[in-house]
């Protein structure tokens, strides 16, 4: 089978342009920490299907508020006082500012009690991690590991301690 020179002349730039578009728009799991050293402000589940099955971890880290829950990259996790065990109350507008920690599996990391780690089923494919009955959320205003800028916002959002209780000091 022979390929005409015209076909090759048109195909090579088209393939190159397609590959460029794919790499520019792809991006992996939404974490720019490899480039900037900071986690992305767009928290949420991995976008790359190959990464979606990897477990997330929840661990305890020191902060200005004492030991608190963070994810595997050091991003602070929060609880919402309007949530109840087994049911979150953060609607779509809320989730835009307070993205849920969703993952197929979440592992207990350093300083946590695996018995307190659980999940709330959101949809057939999605579950939100919980700790001590509190559904776990990120705050989009936290831009680097260790930030706790969401602490006490609206008197409803608080970091969570290793014991699974909300920490309400520092507000």
DSSP file (Angstrom, degrees, kcal/mol; ACC not computed):
  #  RESIDUE AA STRUCTURE BP1 BP2  ACC     N-H-->O    O-->H-N    N-H-->O    O-->H-N    TCO  KAPPA ALPHA  PHI   PSI    X-CA   Y-CA   Z-CA
    1    1 A X              0   0    0      0, 0.0     2,-0.4     0, 0.0     0, 0.0   0.000 360.0 360.0 360.0 129.8    0.0    0.0    0.0
    2    2 A X        -     0   0    0      0, 0.0     2,-0.5     0, 0.0     0, 0.0  -0.846 360.0-147.0-110.1 146.7    1.4    3.4   -0.9
    3    3 A X        -     0   0    0     -2,-0.4     2,-0.0     3,-0.0     5,-0.0  -0.930  23.6-120.3-111.9 131.6    0.6    6.7    0.7
    4    4 A X     >  -     0   0    0     -2,-0.5     4,-1.9     1,-0.1     5,-0.2  -0.308  17.0-121.4 -71.0 154.8    0.6    9.8   -1.5
    5    5 A X  H  > S+     0   0    0      1,-0.2     4,-2.4     2,-0.2     5,-0.1   0.847 113.6  56.5 -62.2 -35.6    2.9   12.7   -0.7
    6    6 A X  H  > S+     0   0    0      2,-0.2     4,-1.9     1,-0.2    -1,-0.2   0.904 105.4  51.0 -64.0 -42.5   -0.1   15.0   -0.3
    7    7 A X  H  > S+     0   0    0      1,-0.2     4,-2.6     2,-0.2    -2,-0.2   0.924 112.6  45.9 -61.9 -44.9   -1.7   12.7    2.3
    8    8 A X  H  X S+     0   0    0     -4,-1.9     4,-2.2     1,-0.2     5,-0.2   0.899 109.3  55.2 -64.6 -41.1    1.6   12.7    4.3
    9    9 A X  H  X S+     0   0    0     -4,-2.4     4,-0.6     1,-0.2    -1,-0.2   0.864 116.5  37.2 -61.3 -36.6    1.9   16.5    4.0
   10   10 A X  H  X S+     0   0    0     -4,-1.9     4,-1.4    -5,-0.1    -2,-0.2   0.839 115.3  53.5 -82.5 -35.5   -1.5   17.0    5.4
   11   11 A X  H  X S+     0   0    0     -4,-2.6     4,-2.8    -5,-0.2     5,-0.3   0.893 100.5  57.6 -71.3 -41.7   -1.4   14.2    8.0
   12   12 A X  H  X S+     0   0    0     -4,-2.2     4,-2.4     1,-0.2     5,-0.2   0.938 110.5  41.3 -61.4 -50.5    1.8   15.1    9.8
   13   13 A X  H  X S+     0   0    0     -4,-0.6     4,-2.7    -5,-0.2    -1,-0.2   0.897 115.2  52.9 -63.9 -36.4    0.8   18.6   10.9
   14   14 A X  H  X S+     0   0    0     -4,-1.4     4,-2.2     2,-0.2    -2,-0.2   0.919 111.0  45.7 -64.3 -43.0   -2.7   17.4   11.8
   15   15 A X  H  X S+     0   0    0     -4,-2.8     4,-2.5     2,-0.2    -1,-0.2   0.917 113.3  50.2 -65.4 -43.1   -1.4   14.7   14.0
   16   16 A X  H  X S+     0   0    0     -4,-2.4     4,-2.3    -5,-0.3    -2,-0.2   0.920 111.2  48.3 -61.1 -44.2    1.1   17.1   15.6
   17   17 A X  H  X S+     0   0    0     -4,-2.7     4,-2.4     2,-0.2    -1,-0.2   0.901 111.4  51.0 -62.8 -41.4   -1.7   19.6   16.3
   18   18 A X  H  X S+     0   0    0     -4,-2.2     4,-2.3     2,-0.2    -2,-0.2   0.920 110.5  48.3 -62.6 -44.6   -3.9   16.9   17.8
   19   19 A X  H  X S+     0   0    0     -4,-2.5     4,-2.3     2,-0.2     5,-0.2   0.899 110.8  51.3 -64.0 -40.3   -1.1   15.7   20.1
   20   20 A X  H  X S+     0   0    0     -4,-2.3     4,-2.4     1,-0.2    -2,-0.2   0.931 110.4  49.0 -61.1 -45.1   -0.4   19.3   21.2
   21   21 A X  H  X S+     0   0    0     -4,-2.4     4,-2.0     1,-0.2     5,-0.2   0.903 110.6  50.9 -62.5 -41.4   -4.1   19.8   22.0
   22   22 A X  H  X S+     0   0    0     -4,-2.3     4,-2.0     1,-0.2    -1,-0.2   0.917 113.3  43.6 -64.1 -43.1   -4.3   16.6   24.0
   23   23 A X  H  < S+     0   0    0     -4,-2.3     4,-0.4     1,-0.2    -1,-0.2   0.851 113.8  51.1 -72.8 -32.2   -1.3   17.4   26.1
   24   24 A X  H  < S+     0   0    0     -4,-2.4    -1,-0.2    -5,-0.2    -2,-0.2   0.857 121.3  32.8 -71.0 -34.3   -2.4   21.0   26.7
   25   25 A X  H  < S+     0   0    0     -4,-2.0    -2,-0.2    -5,-0.2    -1,-0.2   0.678 108.9  68.3 -96.6 -19.4   -5.9   20.0   27.8
   26   26 A X     <  +     0   0    0     -4,-2.0    -3,-0.1    -5,-0.2    -2,-0.1   0.972  54.6 160.8 -66.8 -87.9   -5.2   16.7   29.5
   27   27 A X    >   -     0   0    0     -4,-0.4     3,-0.7    -5,-0.2     4,-0.4   0.341  44.1-117.8  89.6  -6.5   -3.2   17.5   32.6
   28   28 A X  T 3  S-     0   0    0      1,-0.2    19,-0.3     2,-0.1    20,-0.1  -0.572  76.8 -11.1  81.6-134.5   -3.5   14.4   34.8
   29   29 A X  T 3  S-     0   0    0     -2,-0.3    -1,-0.2     2,-0.2     3,-0.1   0.206  93.0 -99.5-100.7  15.6   -5.2   14.7   38.2
   30   30 A X  S <  S+     0   0    0     -3,-0.7     2,-0.6     1,-0.2    12,-0.3   0.775  83.0 126.8  78.9  24.2   -5.5   18.4   38.6
   31   31 A X    >   -     0   0    0     -4,-0.4     3,-0.5     8,-0.1    -1,-0.2  -0.944  34.0-179.6-120.5 111.8   -2.5   18.7   40.8
   32   32 A X  T >>  +     0   0    0     -2,-0.6     4,-2.7     1,-0.2     3,-1.0   0.184  52.2 110.8 -92.6  17.9    0.1   21.3   39.8
   33   33 A X  H 3> S+     0   0    0      1,-0.3     4,-1.7     2,-0.2    -1,-0.2   0.810  70.1  60.8 -65.1 -28.9    2.4   20.5   42.7
   34   34 A X  H <4 S+     0   0    0     -3,-0.5    -1,-0.3     1,-0.2    -2,-0.1   0.816 114.8  35.3 -67.2 -27.5    5.0   18.8   40.5
   35   35 A X  H <4 S+     0   0    0     -3,-1.0    -2,-0.2     3,-0.2    -1,-0.2   0.902 136.0  16.9 -89.4 -48.7    5.4   22.1   38.6
   36   36 A X  H  < S-     0   0    0     -4,-2.7    -3,-0.2     2,-0.3    -2,-0.2   0.590  93.2-119.1-105.9 -12.0    5.0   24.8   41.3
   37   37 A X  S  < S+     0   0    0     -4,-1.7     2,-0.4    -5,-0.5    -4,-0.2   0.478  85.4 100.6  83.3   0.4    5.4   22.9   44.6
   38   38 A X  S    S-     0   0    0     -6,-0.4    -2,-0.3   106,-0.1    -1,-0.3  -0.920  76.3-115.5-118.7 144.8    1.9   23.9   45.5
   39   39 A X        -     0   0    0     -2,-0.4    -8,-0.1   104,-0.1     4,-0.1  -0.406  42.5 -93.7 -71.7 156.8   -1.3   21.8   45.3
   40   40 A X        -     0   0    0    -10,-0.2    -1,-0.1     1,-0.1    -9,-0.0  -0.336  20.3-136.8 -65.2 149.8   -4.0   22.9   42.9
   41   41 A X  S    S+     0   0    0      1,-0.2     2,-1.3    -3,-0.1    -1,-0.1   0.566  90.5  84.1 -83.0  -8.7   -6.8   25.1   44.3
   42   42 A X        -     0   0    0    -12,-0.3    -1,-0.2     2,-0.0    -2,-0.1  -0.710  69.4-175.4 -94.6  86.4   -9.2   23.0   42.3
   43   43 A X        +     0   0    0     -2,-1.3     2,-0.3    -4,-0.1    57,-0.1  -0.326  26.7  93.5 -77.1 162.3   -9.8   20.1   44.7
   44   44 A X  S    S-     0   0    0     55,-0.1     3,-0.1    58,-0.1    57,-0.1  -0.878  73.5 -27.1 145.4-173.3  -11.8   17.1   43.9
   45   45 A X  S    S-     0   0    0     -2,-0.3    58,-0.1     1,-0.1     7,-0.1  -0.274  76.1 -86.0 -68.8 154.8  -11.6   13.6   42.5
   46   46 A X        -     0   0    0     56,-0.2   -17,-0.1     1,-0.1    -1,-0.1  -0.309  29.8-155.3 -58.3 140.8   -8.8   12.7   40.0
   47   47 A X  S    S+     0   0    0    -19,-0.3     2,-0.6    -3,-0.1   -18,-0.2   0.732  73.8  83.8 -89.0 -25.2   -9.7   13.5   36.4
   48   48 A X  S >> S-     0   0    0      1,-0.2     4,-1.4   -21,-0.1     3,-1.4  -0.699  73.4-146.7 -82.1 117.9   -7.4   10.9   35.0
   49   49 A X  H 3> S+     0   0    0     -2,-0.6     4,-0.6     1,-0.3    -1,-0.2   0.825  99.2  58.2 -56.2 -32.1   -9.1    7.5   34.9
   50   50 A X  H 34 S+     0   0    0      1,-0.2    -1,-0.3     2,-0.2     3,-0.3   0.827 111.2  42.3 -66.1 -30.0   -5.8    5.7   35.5
   51   51 A X  H X4 S+     0   0    0     -3,-1.4     3,-1.5     1,-0.2    -1,-0.2   0.675  95.4  80.3 -86.6 -19.5   -5.4    7.7   38.8
   52   52 A X  H 3< S+     0   0    0     -4,-1.4    52,-0.7     1,-0.3    -1,-0.2   0.779  90.3  52.0 -62.8 -27.9   -9.0    7.4   39.9
   53   53 A X  T 3< S+     0   0    0     -4,-0.6    -1,-0.3    -3,-0.3     2,-0.2   0.581  86.5 102.5 -87.0  -8.1   -8.5    3.9   41.3
   54   54 A X  S <  S-     0   0    0     -3,-1.5    51,-0.3    -4,-0.1    50,-0.2  -0.516  79.3-112.1 -73.7 141.1   -5.5    5.0   43.4
   55   55 A X        -     0   0    0     -2,-0.2     2,-0.2    49,-0.1    51,-0.2  -0.434  21.3-141.4 -73.9 147.2   -6.3    5.4   47.1
   56   56 A X  E     -a  106   0A   0     49,-2.3    51,-3.4    -2,-0.1     2,-0.4  -0.636  19.2-140.4 -91.5 160.8   -6.2    8.8   48.7
   57   57 A X  E     -a  107   0A   0     -2,-0.2    15,-1.0    49,-0.2     2,-0.4  -0.946   9.5-155.7-126.0 152.8   -4.8    9.1   52.2
   58   58 A X  E     +aB 108  71A   0     49,-2.4    51,-3.6    -2,-0.4     2,-0.3  -0.992  26.4 163.2-121.7 129.9   -5.9   11.0   55.2
   59   59 A X  E     - B   0  70A   0     11,-2.7    11,-2.7    -2,-0.4     2,-0.4  -0.842  37.7-102.9-138.8 174.9   -3.2   11.8   57.8
   60   60 A X  E     + B   0  69A   0     50,-3.0     2,-0.3    -2,-0.3     9,-0.2  -0.868  37.7 176.3-104.0 136.8   -2.6   14.1   60.8
   61   61 A X  E     - B   0  68A   0      7,-2.6     7,-2.8    -2,-0.4     2,-0.2  -0.965  33.4-104.3-135.7 153.3   -0.2   17.1   60.4
   62   62 A X  E     + B   0  67A   0     -2,-0.3     2,-0.3     5,-0.2     5,-0.2  -0.527  46.1 165.5 -74.6 143.5    0.8   19.9   62.7
   63   63 A X  E >   - B   0  66A   0      3,-0.6     3,-1.6    -2,-0.2    84,-0.1  -0.853  56.2 -87.6-144.3 179.6   -0.8   23.3   62.0
   64   64 A X  T 3  S+     0   0    0     82,-0.3     3,-0.1    -2,-0.3    -2,-0.0   0.673 130.4  50.6 -66.3 -15.6   -1.2   26.6   63.7
   65   65 A X  T 3  S-     0   0    0      1,-0.5    -1,-0.3   105,-0.0     2,-0.2   0.336 123.0-102.5-100.0   4.0   -4.4   25.1   65.2
   66   66 A X  E <  S-B   63   0A   0     -3,-1.6    -3,-0.6     2,-0.0    -1,-0.5  -0.630  76.0  -9.7 102.5-167.7   -2.6   22.0   66.5
   67   67 A X  E    S+B   62   0A   0     -2,-0.2    95,-0.3    -5,-0.2     2,-0.3  -0.494  76.6 168.3 -68.7 128.6   -2.7   18.5   64.9
   68   68 A X  E     -B   61   0A   0     -7,-2.8    -7,-2.6    -2,-0.3     2,-0.3  -0.877  38.1 -90.3-136.0 166.5   -5.3   18.4   62.2
   69   69 A X  E     +B   60   0A   0     91,-2.4     8,-2.0    -2,-0.3     2,-0.3  -0.614  46.5 166.5 -79.0 137.3   -6.5   16.1   59.3
   70   70 A X  E     -BC  59  76A   0    -11,-2.7   -11,-2.7    -2,-0.3     6,-0.2  -0.918  33.6-109.4-138.6 165.8   -4.9   16.7   55.9
   71   71 A X  E >   -B   58   0A   0      4,-2.2     3,-1.9    -2,-0.3   -13,-0.2  -0.254  50.6 -81.5 -85.8-175.6   -4.8   14.6   52.7
   72   72 A X  T 3  S+     0   0    0    -15,-1.0   -14,-0.1     1,-0.3    -1,-0.1   0.702 131.3  50.2 -61.9 -21.1   -1.8   12.9   51.4
   73   73 A X  T 3  S-     0   0    0    -16,-0.2    -1,-0.3     2,-0.1    72,-0.2   0.409 122.4-102.3 -97.5   1.4   -0.5   16.1   49.8
   74   74 A X    <   +     0   0    0     -3,-1.9    72,-1.4     1,-0.3     2,-0.3   0.515  69.6 149.8  93.4   5.2   -0.9   18.1   53.0
   75   75 A X        -     0   0    0     70,-0.2    -4,-2.2    71,-0.1    -1,-0.3  -0.578  51.1-110.7 -75.7 133.3   -4.1   19.9   52.0
   76   76 A X  B     -C   70   0A   0     71,-0.4     2,-0.4    -2,-0.3    63,-0.3  -0.314  26.9-147.2 -66.2 141.3   -6.3   20.7   55.0
   77   77 A X        -     0   0    0     -8,-2.0    83,-0.9    83,-0.2     2,-0.3  -0.902  15.1-162.8-112.6 141.9   -9.6   18.9   55.4
   78   78 A X  E     -DE 137 159B   0     59,-2.9    59,-1.8    -2,-0.4     2,-0.3  -0.812  12.5-140.9-123.6 158.9  -12.7   20.5   57.0
   79   79 A X  E     - E   0 158B   0     79,-3.1    79,-2.2    -2,-0.3     2,-0.5  -0.882  16.0-137.2-114.9 153.9  -16.0   19.5   58.5
   80   80 A X  E >   - E   0 157B   0     55,-0.3     3,-2.2    -2,-0.3    77,-0.2  -0.951   6.7-145.1-115.0 121.2  -19.3   21.3   58.0
   81   81 A X  T 3  S+     0   0    0     75,-2.9    76,-0.1    -2,-0.5    -1,-0.1   0.693  98.0  61.7 -63.8 -18.2  -21.5   21.8   61.1
   82   82 A X  T 3  S+     0   0    0     74,-0.3    -1,-0.3     2,-0.1     2,-0.1   0.575  86.4  96.5 -83.9  -8.1  -24.7   21.4   59.1
   83   83 A X    <   -     0   0    0     -3,-2.2     2,-0.3    52,-0.1     5,-0.2  -0.434  59.4-157.8 -76.1 155.9  -23.7   17.8   58.0
   84   84 A X  B >   -H   87   0C   0      3,-2.6     3,-2.8    -2,-0.1    51,-0.1  -0.925  38.8 -74.4-128.1 155.5  -25.0   14.8   59.9
   85   85 A X  T 3  S+     0   0    0     -2,-0.3    49,-0.1     1,-0.3     3,-0.0  -0.258 121.4   8.7 -51.6 128.0  -23.6   11.3   60.2
   86   86 A X  T 3  S+     0   0    0     47,-0.3     2,-0.3     1,-0.0    -1,-0.3   0.389 122.8  72.9  82.7  -3.9  -24.2    9.5   56.9
   87   87 A X  B <   -H   84   0C   0     -3,-2.8    -3,-2.6    33,-0.1     2,-0.2  -0.935  61.4-154.8-150.4 122.2  -25.5   12.7   55.1
   88   88 A X        -     0   0    0     -2,-0.3    -5,-0.1    -5,-0.2    46,-0.0  -0.628   1.8-162.3 -88.2 153.6  -23.8   15.8   53.8
   89   89 A X        +     0   0    0     -2,-0.2     2,-0.8    -9,-0.1    -1,-0.1   0.080  49.8 119.9-121.8  22.0  -25.7   19.0   53.4
   90   90 A X        -     0   0    0      4,-0.1    -2,-0.1     3,-0.0    10,-0.1  -0.809  48.9-158.8 -92.6 111.1  -23.3   20.9   51.1
   91   91 A X     >  -     0   0    0     -2,-0.8     4,-3.0     1,-0.1     5,-0.2  -0.070  38.3 -80.7 -80.6-174.9  -25.3   21.7   47.9
   92   92 A X  H  > S+     0   0    0      1,-0.2     4,-1.3     2,-0.2    -1,-0.1   0.873 130.9  48.5 -58.6 -42.0  -23.8   22.5   44.4
   93   93 A X  H  > S+     0   0    0      2,-0.2     4,-0.6     1,-0.2    -1,-0.2   0.896 114.0  47.8 -65.5 -39.1  -23.1   26.2   45.3
   94   94 A X  H >> S+     0   0    0      1,-0.2     4,-2.9     2,-0.2     3,-1.4   0.927 107.6  54.7 -64.8 -46.9  -21.4   25.0   48.5
   95   95 A X  H 3< S+     0   0    0     -4,-3.0    -1,-0.2     1,-0.3    -2,-0.2   0.783  97.7  65.4 -61.2 -27.7  -19.4   22.3   46.7
   96   96 A X  H 3< S+     0   0    0     -4,-1.3    -1,-0.3    -5,-0.2     3,-0.2   0.821 117.3  26.0 -63.7 -29.8  -18.0   24.9   44.4
   97   97 A X  H << S+     0   0    0     -3,-1.4    43,-2.2    -4,-0.6     2,-0.4   0.713 132.8  38.1-101.5 -29.8  -16.2   26.6   47.3
   98   98 A X  S  < S-     0   0    0     -4,-2.9    -1,-0.2    41,-0.2    41,-0.2  -0.676  80.4-163.3-124.0  73.5  -15.9   23.5   49.6
   99   99 A X        -     0   0    0     -2,-0.4    39,-3.0    -3,-0.2     2,-0.1  -0.312  21.0-119.7 -62.0 139.6  -15.1   20.5   47.3
  100  100 A X  B     -F  137   0B   0     37,-0.2     2,-1.1   -57,-0.1    37,-0.3  -0.462  18.7-115.0 -76.4 148.5  -15.7   17.1   48.8
  101  101 A X        +     0   0    0     35,-2.5    28,-2.9    28,-0.3     2,-0.4  -0.771  48.4 175.9 -81.0 103.2  -12.8   14.6   49.2
  102  102 A X  B     +I  128   0D   0     -2,-1.1     2,-0.3    26,-0.2   -56,-0.2  -0.920  10.9 138.8-115.1 139.0  -14.1   11.9   46.9
  103  103 A X        -     0   0    0     24,-1.5     3,-0.1    -2,-0.4    24,-0.1  -0.947  57.4-117.7-169.2 152.3  -12.3    8.7   46.1
  104  104 A X  S    S+     0   0    0    -52,-0.7     2,-0.3    -2,-0.3   -49,-0.1   0.847 104.6  16.1 -66.4 -31.1  -13.1    5.1   45.6
  105  105 A X        -     0   0    0    -51,-0.3   -49,-2.3    -3,-0.1     2,-0.4  -0.999  63.5-168.7-142.5 141.4  -10.7    4.3   48.5
  106  106 A X  E     -a   56   0A   0     -2,-0.3     2,-0.3   -51,-0.2   -49,-0.2  -0.999  14.4-151.4-129.8 131.1   -9.2    6.4   51.3
  107  107 A X  E     -a   57   0A   0    -51,-3.4   -49,-2.4    -2,-0.4     2,-0.5  -0.774  20.1-115.4-104.5 146.5   -6.5    5.0   53.5
  108  108 A X  E     -a   58   0A   0     -2,-0.3   -49,-0.2   -51,-0.2     3,-0.1  -0.682  41.0-170.8 -77.7 122.3   -5.7    5.9   57.1
  109  109 A X    >   -     0   0    0    -51,-3.6     3,-1.9    -2,-0.5   -50,-0.1  -0.197  39.6 -29.8-101.3-165.3   -2.3    7.6   57.2
  110  110 A X  T 3  S+     0   0    0      1,-0.3   -50,-3.0    -2,-0.1    -1,-0.2  -0.193 126.7   5.9 -52.5 127.1    0.0    8.7   60.0
  111  111 A X  T 3  S+     0   0    0      1,-0.3    -1,-0.3   -52,-0.2     2,-0.2   0.362 101.9 115.4  84.2  -4.5   -1.7    9.7   63.2
  112  112 A X    <   -     0   0    0     -3,-1.9     2,-0.7   -54,-0.2    -1,-0.3  -0.552  65.6-124.8 -96.8 163.8   -5.2    8.7   62.2
  113  113 A X    >>  -     0   0    0     49,-0.4     3,-2.2    -2,-0.2     4,-0.6  -0.932  13.1-153.1-106.5 111.2   -7.5    6.1   63.6
  114  114 A X  G >4 S+     0   0    0     -2,-0.7     3,-0.8     1,-0.3    -1,-0.1   0.770  93.2  65.2 -57.1 -26.9   -8.6    3.7   60.8
  115  115 A X  G 34 S+     0   0    0      1,-0.2    -1,-0.3    -3,-0.1    17,-0.0   0.736  99.7  52.2 -69.0 -21.2  -11.8    2.9   62.7
  116  116 A X  G <4 S+     0   0    0     -3,-2.2    16,-2.4    16,-0.1    17,-0.6   0.593  89.8  95.4 -88.7 -11.5  -12.9    6.6   62.3
  117  117 A X  E <<  +J  131   0D   0     -3,-0.8    14,-0.2    -4,-0.6     2,-0.2  -0.661  49.6 131.7 -85.6 131.2  -12.4    6.6   58.5
  118  118 A X  E     -J  130   0D   0     12,-2.4    12,-2.4    -2,-0.4     2,-0.3  -0.743  39.8-116.9-152.5-160.1  -15.5    5.9   56.4
  119  119 A X  E     -J  129   0D   0     10,-0.3     2,-0.5    -2,-0.2    10,-0.2  -0.996   3.6-141.9-155.0 152.1  -17.5    7.1   53.5
  120  120 A X  E     -J  128   0D   0      8,-2.6     8,-3.0    -2,-0.3     2,-0.5  -0.968  30.6-126.3-109.3 128.9  -20.9    8.4   52.4
  121  121 A X  E     +J  127   0D   0     -2,-0.5     6,-0.3     6,-0.2     3,-0.1  -0.667  31.8 173.2 -77.7 121.9  -22.2    7.2   49.1
  122  122 A X        -     0   0    0      4,-2.4     2,-0.3    -2,-0.5     5,-0.2   0.867  67.3 -12.0 -93.7 -49.0  -23.0   10.2   46.9
  123  123 A X  S    S-     0   0    0      3,-1.9    -1,-0.4     1,-0.0     3,-0.2  -0.810  84.6 -84.4-139.0 179.8  -23.8    8.4   43.7
  124  124 A X  S    S+     0   0    0     -2,-0.3     3,-0.0     1,-0.2    -3,-0.0   0.848 130.8  30.5 -58.1 -34.2  -23.3    4.9   42.4
  125  125 A X  S    S+     0   0    0      1,-0.1     2,-0.4    -4,-0.0    -1,-0.2   0.546 114.0  67.3-101.7 -10.1  -19.8    5.8   41.3
  126  126 A X        +     0   0    0     -3,-0.2    -4,-2.4   -24,-0.0    -3,-1.9  -0.932  49.6 177.8-125.8 135.4  -18.8    8.4   43.9
  127  127 A X  E     - J   0 121D   0     -2,-0.4   -24,-1.5    -6,-0.3     2,-0.5  -0.989  21.5-138.1-130.9 143.6  -18.2    8.3   47.7
  128  128 A X  E     -IJ 102 120D   0     -8,-3.0    -8,-2.6    -2,-0.4   -26,-0.2  -0.865  26.4-120.1-100.5 130.9  -17.2   11.1   50.0
  129  129 A X  E     - J   0 119D   0    -28,-2.9     7,-2.8    -2,-0.5     2,-0.3  -0.390  30.9-166.8 -67.2 144.7  -14.6   10.3   52.6
  130  130 A X  E     -KJ 135 118D   0    -12,-2.4   -12,-2.4     5,-0.3     2,-0.4  -0.918  11.8-165.2-128.6 157.4  -15.7   10.7   56.3
  131  131 A X  E >  S-KJ 134 117D   0      3,-2.0     3,-1.7    -2,-0.3   -14,-0.2  -0.942  80.1  -9.0-144.5 121.8  -13.7   10.8   59.5
  132  132 A X  T 3  S-     0   0    0    -16,-2.4   -15,-0.1    -2,-0.4     3,-0.1   0.879 130.8 -55.9  58.5  37.9  -15.4   10.5   62.9
  133  133 A X  T 3  S+     0   0    0    -17,-0.6     2,-0.6     1,-0.2   -47,-0.3   0.389 113.1 120.9  74.2  -0.7  -18.8   10.8   61.1
  134  134 A X  E <   -K  131   0D   0     -3,-1.7    -3,-2.0    30,-0.1    -1,-0.2  -0.841  64.5-130.2 -95.2 119.4  -17.8   14.2   59.5
  135  135 A X  E     -K  130   0D   0     -2,-0.6     2,-0.4    -5,-0.2   -55,-0.3  -0.423  32.7-120.6 -58.4 142.2  -17.8   14.3   55.6
  136  136 A X        +     0   0    0     -7,-2.8   -35,-2.5   -35,-0.3     2,-0.3  -0.738  35.3 175.2 -99.6 136.6  -14.5   15.7   54.5
  137  137 A X  B     -DF  78 100B   0    -59,-1.8   -59,-2.9    -2,-0.4   -37,-0.2  -0.925  22.0-139.7-133.5 156.1  -14.1   18.8   52.4
  138  138 A X        -     0   0    0    -39,-3.0     2,-0.5    -2,-0.3   -61,-0.1  -0.655  19.9-131.3-100.1 166.7  -11.3   21.1   51.1
  139  139 A X    >   -     0   0    0    -63,-0.3     3,-1.8    -2,-0.2   -41,-0.2  -0.994   5.9-145.1-119.9 127.0  -11.5   24.9   51.0
  140  140 A X  T 3  S+     0   0    0    -43,-2.2   -42,-0.1    -2,-0.5    -1,-0.1   0.719  97.2  66.3 -65.1 -19.6  -10.6   26.5   47.6
  141  141 A X  T 3  S+     0   0    0    -44,-0.3     2,-0.7     2,-0.0    -1,-0.3   0.652  79.5  90.2 -75.7 -15.0   -9.1   29.4   49.5
  142  142 A X    <   +     0   0    0     -3,-1.8    -3,-0.1     1,-0.2     3,-0.1  -0.747  51.1 170.2 -81.2 116.2   -6.3   27.2   50.9
  143  143 A X        +     0   0    0     -2,-0.7     2,-0.3     1,-0.1    -1,-0.2   0.639  56.7  34.8-107.2 -16.6   -3.6   27.4   48.3
  144  144 A X  S >  S-     0   0    0   -106,-0.1     3,-2.2   -70,-0.1    -1,-0.1  -0.958  96.6 -82.5-134.6 154.8   -0.6   25.7   49.9
  145  145 A X  T 3  S+     0   0    0     -2,-0.3   -70,-0.2     1,-0.3     3,-0.1  -0.275 116.4  29.3 -53.4 137.8   -0.3   22.7   52.3
  146  146 A X  T 3  S+     0   0    0    -72,-1.4   -82,-0.3     1,-0.3    -1,-0.3   0.206  83.2 137.7  95.0 -16.1   -0.8   23.8   55.8
  147  147 A X    <   +     0   0    0     -3,-2.2   -71,-0.4     1,-0.1    -1,-0.3  -0.389  26.4 178.3 -60.9 139.9   -3.2   26.7   55.0
  148  148 A X    >   +     0   0    0     -3,-0.1     3,-1.6    -7,-0.1    -1,-0.1  -0.200  32.1 133.9-133.0  40.3   -6.2   26.8   57.3
  149  149 A X  T 3   +     0   0    0      1,-0.3    -1,-0.1   -10,-0.1    -2,-0.0   0.634  67.7  60.6 -71.4 -13.1   -7.9   29.9   55.9
  150  150 A X  T >  S+     0   0    0    -11,-0.1     3,-2.0    -3,-0.1    -1,-0.3   0.539  74.3 127.7 -86.9  -6.5  -11.3   28.2   55.9
  151  151 A X  T <  S-     0   0    0     -3,-1.6     7,-0.2     1,-0.3    17,-0.1  -0.298  84.2  -5.3 -58.3 121.2  -11.2   27.8   59.7
  152  152 A X  T >  S+     0   0    0      5,-3.2     3,-2.4     1,-0.2    -1,-0.3   0.487  85.4 165.0  78.6   4.0  -14.4   29.1   61.3
  153  153 A X  G X> S-     0   0    0     -3,-2.0     3,-2.4     4,-0.4     4,-1.2  -0.310  75.9  -5.8 -59.8 134.3  -15.9   30.6   58.1
  154  154 A X  G 34 S-     0   0    0      1,-0.3    -1,-0.3     2,-0.2    -2,-0.1   0.617 115.8 -84.4  56.8  14.4  -19.5   31.4   58.5
  155  155 A X  G <4 S+     0   0    0     -3,-2.4    -1,-0.3     2,-0.2    -2,-0.2   0.704 123.5  83.9  64.7  18.7  -19.3   29.8   62.0
  156  156 A X  T <4  +     0   0    0     -3,-2.4   -75,-2.9     1,-0.1     2,-0.5   0.522  68.5  73.2-128.6 -12.7  -19.9   26.4   60.2
  157  157 A X  E  <  +E   80   0B   0     -4,-1.2    -5,-3.2   -77,-0.2    -4,-0.4  -0.936  54.0 162.0-117.8 124.7  -16.5   25.2   58.8
  158  158 A X  E     -E   79   0B   0    -79,-2.2   -79,-3.1    -2,-0.5    10,-0.1  -0.985  38.4-109.1-141.9 149.2  -13.8   23.8   61.0
  159  159 A X  E     -EG  78 167B   0      8,-0.5     8,-2.8    -2,-0.3     2,-0.4  -0.278  38.1-123.6 -67.2 164.0  -10.7   21.6   60.8
  160  160 A X  E     - G   0 166B   0    -83,-0.9   -91,-2.4   -91,-0.2     6,-0.2  -0.930  16.4-139.9-118.5 136.1  -10.9   18.1   62.2
  161  161 A X    >   -     0   0    0      4,-2.8     3,-2.1    -2,-0.4   -93,-0.2  -0.342  34.3 -97.9 -86.1 171.3   -8.6   16.7   64.9
  162  162 A X  T 3  S+     0   0    0    -95,-0.3   -49,-0.4     1,-0.3   -94,-0.1   0.724 122.7  62.5 -61.1 -22.4   -7.2   13.2   65.0
  163  163 A X  T 3  S-     0   0    0      2,-0.2    -1,-0.3   -51,-0.1     3,-0.1   0.461 118.5-110.4 -83.0  -1.1  -10.0   12.2   67.4
  164  164 A X  S <  S+     0   0    0     -3,-2.1     2,-0.3     1,-0.3    -2,-0.1   0.576  79.0 123.1  84.5  10.1  -12.6   13.0   64.7
  165  165 A X        -     0   0    0    -32,-0.0    -4,-2.8     1,-0.0    -1,-0.3  -0.774  68.2-104.4-105.6 150.3  -13.9   16.1   66.4
  166  166 A X  E     -G  160   0B   0     -2,-0.3     2,-0.7    -6,-0.2    -6,-0.2  -0.470  26.8-138.0 -68.8 140.3  -14.1   19.6   65.0
  167  167 A X  E     +G  159   0B   0     -8,-2.8    -8,-0.5    -2,-0.2    -1,-0.1  -0.903  24.0 177.6-100.5 113.9  -11.5   22.0   66.3
  168  168 A X        +     0   0    0     -2,-0.7     3,-0.5   -10,-0.1    -1,-0.1   0.351  43.3 103.3-103.6   5.8  -13.3   25.3   67.0
  169  169 A X        +     0   0    0      1,-0.2    -2,-0.1  -104,-0.1  -104,-0.0  -0.421  62.6  47.5 -82.6 164.9  -10.4   27.3   68.4
  170  170 A X              0   0    0     -2,-0.1    -1,-0.2   -18,-0.0   -19,-0.0   0.658 360.0 360.0  83.5  16.3   -8.6   29.9   66.4
  171  171 A X              0   0    0     -3,-0.5    -2,-0.1   -19,-0.0   -16,-0.0   0.429 360.0 360.0-109.2 360.0  -11.6   31.7   65.1
